[in-house]
Structure formats: structure tokens, C-alpha cells
Amino acid sequence: MSASFRLRAGDHGPTQQSEVTCGAACLTVARMLVDVPFAAWIERGEGHPVPGAEGATRDERFAAYEGVVHARTTAGHLGATGARLPWPRALGTPPWGARAELESGASAVGTRYTTDLLRHRDRAGLAAAFAGLVTLVADGQPALLYVGDRWLPRHVTLVLPGDGRSRVEVYEPATGLVRPVRRPDLTGARLRLGGWDQPWFLVRPTGHRAVRAGAGARVRLPRLARDPSPEALHRR
């Protein structure tokens, strides 16, 4: 099996392929971080082709699947948990669509997500949000940070685990660069992510991802992705 796809501070990952697919790019990278066969196909064209991710180069395959994710996260949906109204694609990926994608294969199986509004929090509130983020974000359990100006959210980034104490690492899809973000960057609105400083929304893990069976026991569920790679379908 191919080596796992990883991103750390200083690395360059894939870049978004259009002006409105920053969120979809982050979600595609998030899936690459938890699905080894999917990442191998996107990165190197190895293994079984992934439906919707056709192309001769990494950028072509990434762009194709990014488009699939963008269409899916902006589409309307009616399910057991309620209705989700369609969202204009020209406005990017809405937080609720991103949350659904994260819970459907772009994070470790069973991870649950919630959305926090950060825009009108004071420094203490932002500091508390950052402290929770450092604790909750882990390998396979990323977060999305929406940033913008004073008036509107403009860009989406992917929050990855840092040192577990004072920093997280953030993938910025416009450049593909991963860099550290610390508490003063968030509380002082000095994020400088894709040219935007103001935090707006956080789509983050709730901290609940395992099903318990009896006292102290945990049942790990099999990976269930909305678009599982062909290799995953044949695992036993």
C-alpha cells in the first residue's frame, strides 16, 4: 500500500483550482489525509481510478474531484436529519455543506462536527475558541476556519493538529502552503490567510467520535465514505 499523505508546517499541498473552491479544496485535502488509496490516486495516479477524479496529472485529478465536492456541498439535500437548501456555487462552500462532507468521509469515521460563529466574539471568547481548537483537532479530525474582512467571510482554510499546546497548523488552499497559527493570530485578527485576517466561522470536531458498547469498551466503525475508493470496497 502507498505511504500515507501528510501535511506539516512548511509543506506545500495541492492548490484550489478556481476562485470559489477554497472550501472544496480543503475538503478534498481532508479526505486525502484519511483515505490512503484516494490520496494515492490523486497524488500519483496509482491504484484504482476514483470516480469523479479523472485526469492525467495531479492537478487535473484534484481539480476534477474538487468540482465534485463543490457541487455536493452546495446542493440541496433532504435526509433523516432534515433539509438542506441549495446554495449558490458562486458564493463558495457554506459551513453546513462542509460539515456534512467532513462527517461523510473527509474525517476519521464517526467524528461529529459543529459550527461556531467567531466574528463577534471578544478576545476572551476567541482565546477560548483557540484553546478548544488546539485540544480537539487531531490526525484525521481537522477543522475548517472561515476567514474574511470585517463585513463578510471570504476564504476557507483547513486546520490541522499542531503541538497540542500553543499552535495549530493551517493549510491555505490558494497557495497550498501549511503554516503555524498561534492564539495571538486569532485573537488579534492577524491571521494573514489568503490575504484575510478576520475569523468568521469554525467547523470543528465536537470531541465525540466513538460508539461505546458496555463499560469502558469502544467499537470502532468501519470507514464509510460517501465516495469510497474502489480498494476500500474490497477490504475485509
N, C-alpha and C positions, 0 to 999 in steps of 0.2 A: 504494500500500500504506500502511496506517496506520503511524503512528510507533511505534517500539518502546516497550514497557513497561519502565520503570526505577524502581528504588527506591534512595534515598540517605538518609544520616542526616538526620533531621528530617521525612522524608516519612511519610505515613500510607497504608498499603496496606489491602487487604481484611482483615476480621477473621474469626476462626473462628466457625462458626455453631452449634456445640454444645460442651459441656464436654469431650468426649472426642476432638475432631477437630483439636487443635492441630497434630499431625503432618501430617494430611491437608491442612490449610490451608497449611502451609509448602510441601508438595509441589506443591500447585496453584499457588501463587505462583511456585515454582521453574520450573514449566512455562510460566507466563506470561512469564517473563524470557527464555526461549529460543525460544518459538513465537509469532511476531508475529500470525498470523491467530487463533490460540487466544486470545491476550490481547485482541485487538480485539473478539472475540465476548463474552468475559466482561465486559470493562470497559464497552463501549458497545452491545453487541448488533449490531455491524457484521459484514458478511461472511456466510459460510455458517454456519448453526447447527451447533454442536458436539454430537454425540450425547451424552446424559447431562448436558448443561449447559443445560437448558431453563429459561426464566424471563423475566419482563417487566422485571426490574431487575438491576443488577449483583449485588446481594446474593443474589437468588434464583438467578441463574446460577452464582455462586460456590458457594453452599450446595449446589446440586444436584451439581456436579462434585466438590466436597469429599466428598460422600457416596459418590460412585463410587470415589474414591481410597481412602477409609477402608475400604470393602468389599473392594477389591482387595488392599490391603496387609495385611489381616488374614486373608485367605482362604488355605486350603491350596493347595499347588502342587507338581506333580510334573513335572520337566523334565530336560533333559540335564545340568544342573549339580547335580541332587539333589532331595530332597524338602523342602518347607517345610510345617510343621504349621500348622493353623488356630490363630488367636489370638483370645481373647475381645474383641469390639469395645468392650466397656465399659472395657477397660484401655488404649485408645488404640492408637497405631501402633507396632509393635515395630521395633527397628533393622533387622532383616533385611528386613522388608517395605518399609521406607523406602529401603534400599539398592537393592532390586530396582526400585522406582519411579524412583529417580534414574537408574539405568542404562537405563531403558526410555522415555526421552523427556523427563524432567524436568531434564535437564542437557545440555550440549553433547554431540553424538553421539560415541560412543567413549570417553567419560570412565568410568573404572573407580573403584569406591569400596571402602573398607574401614571396619571399625568398631573404634574404640579404647575401652577401658574407662578412664575417668578417675577414678572415685570414690576409689580407694585410692592414687592417686599422691601423692607428696610435692610440695613447692613446686617443686623442681628438675624433677621429671617433668612437672608442669603447665606450667612455663615452656617446656620443650622442646616440649610439645604445641602451645602457643600459637605458638611460633616457626615450627613446621611449618605451622600453620593459616594464618598470615599469608602464607606463601610459596605454599601450594597453592591457596587459594581465589582464583578469578578469575571474570571475567564468564562466565556460562554454566556455571560449575563451583563451585556453592555447597557448603556443608556443613550438616549438622543437628547442633545441640547440644542434648542432653537434659539438663535440669536438675531439681533437686528439693530434698528436705531430706536430713538425714543418713541416712535409712533407705531411701528409695525415690525413683526418678525420677518426676516429676510433670508435666512440661511439655516441649514441643519447640519449638525456635526455629530460624530459618534464618540461617545465617552467610553474609554477602556480603562481597565484597572491600572493603578499606579503603584505607589509604595505601601498603600493601605493605611497611611497616616496623614500625610500632608499634601498629596497631589494625586491627580488622575492624569491619564494621557488621552489626548483628543485627536482623532483622525479628522482632518479638514478636507472635504472632498474636492474643493476647487483646485487645490494644489496636490492633494494626495499625501501631504506631509502629516506626520504624527508628532505632536509636541506636548510637553507637560503643561498643565494648568493647575495653579495653586489658588488657595482661598482668596487672597487679595485680588486676584484677577477677576474673580466672580463678584465679590462684594464691592469692588471699586469700579465695576463696569469697564474693565480694561482687558477684555478677552482677546481682542485682535484676531478673531477667527473669520477668515474670508473677508476681512475688512470691516467686520461688525463687532461691536463691543457690548451691547446691551443684552443681558439674558432675558428670555421671554418664557419659554416652556421647557419642562424637563419630563421626558417619558422615561421612567426609571423602574427598575425591579422593585417589587414590594418586599422582597425578602422571603417570600413563600414559594417553594418550587418542588417540594416532595410530598408524596402521599403517604400517610402513616397507616400502618397495619399492626395494631397491637401496641403495647407499651414499649417505647424505645425503638421500634422497628420502622424501617423505611423501605418503601417499594419504589424502585427506580423504573419509570415508564420507558418503553421503547421509543426511539426517536420517531416522531410523527411530523413530517414536513408537508406543507401544502403542495410543494413540488419536489418530492423526494428524488434524489438521483437514482438512476437505474440500479447501481451497485447496492444501494441501501435496500432496495426492494427484494433482493435475493439473499440477504443476511439471515442467519438462523441464530 
